[in-house]
Amino acid sequence: MVGMPLAGFLSDRFGRKTLLMWSWVVASVSGIVQSFSVNFTMFLFFEFLNAFCSGGVYPTCFLLALEFVGPQQRVLVTTLVGMFYSSGNALMGALAWAVRDWRWLLRAVYGGGLVFAIPLWFTPESVRWLVAVGRLEEADAVVARVAAINKVTVEERLSGVHVKTKESAESKSAESDGTLKTIISLFKSRTLLLRFITCALCWLASFFVYYGLLLNTVTLSGDQYLNFALSGLVEIPSNLLSLWLQYNAGRRWSVAGTLVVAGVFCLAIQGVPADLQWLVVALYILGRFTVINSINLMYVVTAEMFPTNVRQSMLNYCMTVGRIGIVLAPQTPLLATVSESLPLTLFGVVSLSSGLLALLFPETTGRPLPETLEEAESMGADQGCCGPCRPPT
């Protein structure tokens, strides 16, 4: 929660790859040092440092992948990133089962992290970010390198980009003078400010309901390592469902629909007779499964609504607000001491209301990523708040 806003700002200011490399290496080193803790204070210090540095790693990886592909490939690429994340959770459970000592577990995890810093070094910077900050020669070099590997003729691919970037060089350089200036300009725009507030509230609701359901579910019996691994694997089908939804229903209706359905499941649990415990558990799982979809979709929608040179800042700021939901979720079991139905009623109302709020998003399916504040402002102007999904032809 503390590190994410700073990570977003640094990524937009100095580049995706730069932020990713430094965050990855410092987080890995801090984890290894943490394994040698001599007291609890030292352990907590490096736990905080690790979270401070690693909080921006996943959003940066996500955006780096998103900004390297065209509109038609964004859905597939972001889904693959989410599936690898879920697979990592499952692998973590298997590793914890094999290495029971927490010190050696930290060394195994973060030592492996340092190894993966090697391919990161050879990963190119985001072409969109390079163009957004006026570093056109470096962008050309990256595109030429990718084209050579893919055996594509460079001149045909870059001719349109050169024309566009040269014509808009002055406007882009004015925006890239300072990331902070651009962020301030964004918040001065009534349209983009409303969009940010709406997006942040949906993030808060998604995290609040997801972790609230998780904490209010009866602890599963059985092997804790196996359960942890399976909890990661069960999210993979959810990623596949979000892939299908984005292709067939668009971004806006997918986010709104998953949040509304999750809210319906939460409220429906209260109408189940006490002797049908299997149905209660099934509705809990379905509610969690559905709200995971909303989180997967929110990553894509947030990234597609804001301009390149402040895209990660906006994504990280929205996720920071979402962390408030994670802080509030552990308090919801206290409501059950007043009334057993209060927590689920709260989850249902929050999820339903945020689903309706998501209808204010512009439909971004098939649209180019906005490069400037003007392009971001004009996105969705032809759709209306609750108009049909009309991706450009």
N, C-alpha and C positions, 0 to 999 in steps of 0.2 A: 504493500500500500504506500510505503514511503518511497521506494525505489522506482516504481513504475512511471510516475510523472516525469522524473528526471531522465529516465531511460528513453522515453518518447521524445523529449526535447533534444537530447544528445543525438539520437538516431536521425532526426530531421535536420539537425545542424551539421553533423560530421559524417553521416552516412550509415546505412544499414549494416554493412560489413564491419565497419570500425567498431560500432557499438556491440555487435554480436561477438566479435573476437575478444574484446576486453572483458565483457560481462562473463563470457564462457570461461576464460582463463582464470579470472579473479575468483569466480564462484568455485571452480574446481580446486584451486589452491587453498581457498578458505575451508573447503570441505575436508581436504587432506589434513590441514593443520588442526581442524576441529577434532579429528580422530585421536589427537595426542593431548586432549584437554586434561589438565591436572585438577580442575575444580569446576563446579557448575557455572560459575560466573564466566569463566573462559569459554565454556561450551555454549552459553547463551549469546555471548558476543559474536562468535563466529557463526552461530545459527542465524543471527540477525544480518550479519554481513553477507552471508550466502544468499539469503532471501532478497536482500537489497540489490544484489548484483544479478541474480538469476531471474528476477521477476519479469525483466524485459526480454528474456531469451526467446520464449515461445512466440510472443507477438512479432518480434523481429524476424524470426524464421518464417513465420506465416506471411508477413508482408514481402519479404525478399522473394518468396515463391510466387506470390500473387502478382507482383510487379514485373515478373519476367515473362508472363504469358498474355495472350490476347483474351478478349471477352468470352469466347467460346470455351476456352480451356481453364478459366478461373475456377469454375465449380469443381472440376475433377482434381485439380492441383490442391486446392484447399481441403478437399475431402481426404486426399491421400495424406496430407500433413496431419490431419486430425486422427486418422487411423494409426499412423506411426506413434503419435502421442499416446493413444490408448494401448497400443502394443507395448510401449515403454512401461506403462503401469503394470501390465501383466508380467513383463520381464523382471521388474523390480520385486514382485512377489516371489518369483522363482529364485532370484538371487538371494533374497532374505532367507528363504528356506534353506539354501545351500550354505550360506555364511551366517551363522547364528550370532557371532560376536559383533556387537555394534561398531566397534572400532575398525575391525577389518572390513565390515560392510561399507562403511564410509570410504575407506581407502580403495575398495574395489569399484565403487560407483564413481567417485571423483577422479580416481586414477584413469579409469576408462574415459572420463570426460576430457582429460588432457590429451589423450590419444586422438580423440575426435577433433581436437583443435587443429590438427595437421591438415585434413581436407578443407577445413574452413578457410585456411590461409590461401588456398588456391581457388576459393569460390569468388566469382566476380561481383563487383558492386552492382546494385540495382541500376539498370539503364535509365529508368524513369526518374530516379532521384538525381542521377548525373545530369540529365537534360534539364530537370527542374532548377538546378543550381547553376546552370550555364557551363558545365564542364563537358562540352560537346565532343572534344577530341577523345577524351577517355570513353565516352559513350560509344563513339564510332569504333574504337578499338575493341570494346567488349562485344559489340554486335558482329564485327568482322571475325572475331574469334569463334563465336557461336555459329556463324554462317559457314566458316571453314569446316567445323566439325560436322555440321549437318549437310555439307556439300551444296550450299545454296549460293547463288550469285549475289554478291553484296550490293553492287551498284543499284540493282532493281529494288532491293529492299530498303535502301537508305535514302533514295532520291527524295521521296515525299517527306521524310523526317527532316532532311537538311533544309528544305524549303520552309517547312513549318517553324523549325527552331530559329532560323535566321530572321524570319519575319517577326517572330515574337520575342526576340532576344532582349529587347529593352524592357518589356513588361515582365519577363521572367526574372531578369537580373534585379529589377526593382523589388520583386517579391522575395528573392533569395538573399537580399542584403542582410536580413536578420530574421531568424525563425521566430523570435519573440515578437517582432513587428507584425509578422503574418498572422500569428495566433491572436494578437490584439485586434487586428483588422477583421479576422474571422468572427470574433465575439461582438464586434460592432455591427455586423450584419444581422438583422433581425431574423432572416430566414435561417441562416446557419446556426445562430444561437439557439433558436427553437429546436432545430434538428439535433443539436448536441444535447440539450436538456432531455428531449424525448429519448434519444439513444441511451443516455446515461441511466435514466429511470428504468428502461427495459433491461439493461445490464444488471441493475440492482435487483429487480424483480426475479430475473432468471437465477442469479446466484442465491438469492434468499430462499426461493422455493426449492431449488435443487439440494442445497445443504440442509435446509429445514426438513425435507422429506428424509434425507439420509440420516439425520440425527434422531428423528422421531420414529424411525423404523425399528422394530424389535431386532436386537442383535442376532445375527444368524449363527446357528450352531455348526459345529464341524471344525476342520482345520483352518486356522486363521490365515495361514499363508496361501492356501488354496483359494479361500474366499476372496482374499485381496487380489490374487491373480485373475480370478473369474470376473471380479467387478470391473477390471480393465478390459477384459475380452468382450463383456456384454455391451460395451460402448461402441464396438466396431459396427454391429448391425445398425446402431443409431446413426453413425456417420453415413452409412449406405442409404438410409432412409432420407437423410437430409440432402444427399446427392439427388435422389429421385424427385424430392419435393422442389428443389431449385430448378430442375429441368422442366418440370411439368406445371408448377404453380407460381413460379417467380419468387423473388426475394420477400417482398412485402407481405404477401398473403401467407407465405410459409411461416415467417416469424409470428405473425398475428395468429395464425391457425394453431401452431404448436403451443403457444402460451394459453390460448383459450381452451384448448383440449386438456392441457395439464390442469388448468383451474377446474374444469368440469370433473376430472378424475378425483381431485382433492375433495370437492364438495360431495361427490357421489359416495365416497367412503362412509360418510356419516349416515347414509341411508341403508347401509348393509346390516342385516341382523347379526347379532353377536355370535350365533352358532355357525355362521358362514365365514370363518376366519381365513380360509383359502382365498375367498373373493377379496377380502380386505388386503391381503398380501399382494394379490394380483394387481389390484388397483394402485397400490403403492408403487409397485415395479413399473406399471404403465405410466404413472405420473412422472416418475424419475426418468424413464426412457424418453418421454415426450419433451420434458424440460431440457434434457441434454441436447436434443435437436435444436431447441431455441438458442442455446448457447453456441452451438456450431454455426448456426445461421447468422447470429449476431456478429460474429467475427467478420464474415463476408460482407454483410450489409454496412457495417461501420467503416470498413476499409474502402468500400466503393462510393461512399457519400462525400468524402472529404478530399481536398487537393493533395497532390503528391508531397509537397514540401512541408506539410504539417499532418500528413496522414497518420504517422505513428504516434505523434503527440495526442491527436484526438482519440485514437484507439486506446492508448494507455490511460488517458484521462477518464474515458468512459468506464474502463475496467477498474480504475481506482475507485470510482463511485460505486461500482458493483461490489467492491470489497466491503463496503458498508453492510451490504446484505449478508456477507459471510460472517461479519462481526455480530450481526443481530440474530442470525439463525440459531446459535447455541442457547439463546435466551428463551426461545419459543417453548421448550418443555416446561418452563415455569408457568406458562399460561394454562397448562393442563391441570395445575393444582387448583385453579379457579373453576375451569370447566374443561372436560376432556375434548370437547368439540372445538374449542377456541383456536388451537394451532392450525388445524386443517381448514377451518373457516377462513382464517387469515391468509393461508397459502392460496386458497381458492379465489378469494377476492382480489389479492394482489396480482395473481397470474392472469385472471380475467381482465382486470382493468388495464394492465400493461399490454395485453394482447390487442385491446381496442386502441390503445395509444400507438401501437406499432403501425396502424393503418395510416398514420401521418407521414410515414417514410415515403420517399420517392421510390418508384420501381427502377432498380438499377440493372435488371437482367439484360445482358447483351449490349450494354452501353459502355463506351470507352471510359477508363478511369479519368476523373477530372484532374487537370494539371494546374489550374489556377482557381482563385476564389470565385471569379466570374463564372467559370464553367460549373463549379460546384453549386453556386446559387441558382443557375438556370436549370439544373437537373430536376426533373419532375414538374417543371412549370406547365407542361402540356398535359399533365395527368390529373391534377387536382388532388386534394388530400385523400379522397377515398375513391378515386376513379379506377377504372379497370387497369390491369397490367398491360401496358402497351410497349413492349421493347421495340426499339427502332428497327425498321426494315432496311 
